[in-house]
Amino acid sequence: MYEYKFVETSLGGFFSTSTYRETIKSNASDGWKLVQVLPLEYTGYGKPKSYEIIFERPLQQGGKSGE
């Protein structure tokens, strides 16, 4: 059985920096495995603006999911 974590992040843009690499590295060091990246929002030109990164890890004995 697995527990899942959902983290919203950005690829950056003209006035902002990207945060996805830091998000992935930080969660990987805590034992989370990257499962999927989903676009959440789009610009008027159809380019994704924000993303949700989905991580999983084995559920610890007595642990709860839904973080």
Buried (B, 14 or more C-beta within 10 A) or exposed (E): EEBBBEBEBBBEEEEEEEBBEEBBEEBEEEEBEEBEBEEEEEEEEEEBBEBBBBBBBEEEEEEEEEE
